[in-house]
Structure formats: C-alpha cells, structure tokens
C-alpha cells in the first residue's frame, strides 16, 4: 500500500512566494519592529523579471535585512529600494549604524551573501555589498528578462 500523505514535497520557490515587492514591505515592518526606522520604495507596476530571478532578489533582500538585525541591531535607520529599468531590476538595501569599536573589523561575511551572489551571477546578475561612511550598503541586480541573462 502506498501512503497518500507521502509524495513529492510542495514546491515553494521562496518565502513570500518569491515576490520581492511584497517581501521588502514585510521586511521593512520587521526592521521597524526591531526599532530601526525604515523607508521602502518600490515601483508601482509589476517587475519585468523572471520568477526565478525575482526569487533570488527576494532571498537577497531577506539576507540583507537579517544581516542588519543580526550584525547592526542598533542601526539608526534603513532603506530598501527596488528599481526597474534599463534592462535590469535593482535591489538596494542600506543602513545607518554606529561605527564598530576602534580596532575591530567586520568579518568577510558568512555564506548567505556569498550564496546570493552566486545565485544572482547564475542568472546574469550581480551583488555588491560594502561598508559606507555611516553604515552598510547592498546593491543587487538581475536582468529584466531571461533573454538578457547571458
């Protein structure tokens, strides 16, 4: 006999069903609830992007916000912006945080951003993250459609 409850797992592209604009709105609420004033800017029209690339951007946004909460919980503010145009969709996540104590440098990073960078690169995109004079910035891009991924 076959157990009808056993079968292939339900395929779920990503959290938030891979919808980056829904994700950034929800993530902004998480940051605000953590005491970090957060601004969000997203296009008013659907993104011209493949569902796979949008899923990668969604996971990248989740990782960026997780890093803010984990590594910079005393941030004064944050912003999450999604832009569409010129053949790419861009995700920009910034935070303004107090400087680390003198003599300490942040680690090179964990696996989360490296994995996001690899996944974006596989889709023809890019991810950069760097310290700024007053915090941190992450800039991720994905091609506007799969035909531009190569």
N, C-alpha and C positions, 0 to 999 in steps of 0.2 A: 504494500500500500504506500501511497505517496502522501506525505503531509502537505495539505493545501496551503499551510502557512509558510512553508519553506519555498523559496523561489529566489529569483534574482532580486537584489536589493533595489529599492526605489531609487531611480537616478535623480539626483538633485545637483544641478550644475554648481551651485554655491549657495551660501547664505544670502538672504534677500532675493532669492531666485535669480541671482546674477544681475539684478537691476541696479546699476551704480547710482542713479539719481535717488532712488528710494533708500539705498544704503547710506549715502552721505547725510541725508536728512536724519535718519535714525542715529547714525554715529555722532552727529552734532549734539543730539539730545543726551547721549551718553557722556560726552565731554562736558556739557553744561551741567549735568547732574553731578559730575565729578568736581564742579566748582571752577571750570575753565570756560570763560565766555567764548562763544564760538559763532562765527559767521559762515554762512553757506551761500554759494552762488552756483546755480545750475541753469542750463538752457531751458527755454520754455517750450521747446519742440523735442520730439524723440531723437535720440542719438543715432547718427548714421554709422552704425558699428555692428559687427557680427556679434552674435550672442556669446561666442567663445571669448572674444576679446573683451567684451563688456564684463564677463565673469572674472577675467583676470584683473581688470581695473577695480572691480568690486572687492576682490580679495586683497588687492594692494591697498585700497582705502581702509579696509578693516585692519590690516597690519600696521599702517601708519598711525591710526588712532590708538591701537593697542600699545604701540611704542610710546606715544605721548603719555598715556595713562600710566604705563609701567615705568618709564625712564624719566619723565618730566611731569610728575603729578602736581608740581607747584607752578605750572605754566600760568602766565597771566591771561593769555588769550590764544585762540587758534582760529584758523580759517580752512575751509575745504571748498575748492573751486573746481568745477567741471566746465571745460570749454570745448566747443566743436567748431571745426573749420579748417580750411587749407589742407584737406586730406587726412587730418588726424583728430583724435579726441584726446584731450589732455586732462589729467587729474593733478591738482596742485594742493598739497597739504602743508600748512605752515603752523608753527607755534612760536610764541614768545615766552621764553623761560629764563629764570635766573641763571647766571653763569655757573658752571661747575666750580667746586672749590679749587683754589690755586694748586697747581701741581698734579691735577688729575686729568686724564684724557678719556673720553668715552671709548668703549671698545669698538672694534672694527665692525661689529654688527653680528646679529645672530643669523639663523637660517631663513627667517621669514622674508626679509627684504631680498636676500640672495635668491630665494626661490621665486619671488615675484619678478625679479629682474630676468631670471631665466625664462619664465613663462611669457613675459612680455616680448623678449627677444625672439622666442619661437614664433610669435605672431607678427613679427616685423616692427615691434615697438621698442621702447627704451624706458629705463628707470634710472634716475639720478637722485641721490639724497646727500645733503651736505649741511654742515653747521653754517649758520649765518651769524652776523654780529650780535643778534639778540635771541637766537633760538635755533631752529632747525627747519629745513625745507625739503620736501619730497616732490619731485616732478616726474610724472609718468605719462607716456604717450602710447597710443595704439592707433594703427591705421584705421581710417574711416570705413574701409570695407576690406574683405579678404583679398581682393584682387591687388591691393596695394601692399600686401604683407611680404612681398618678396624682394 
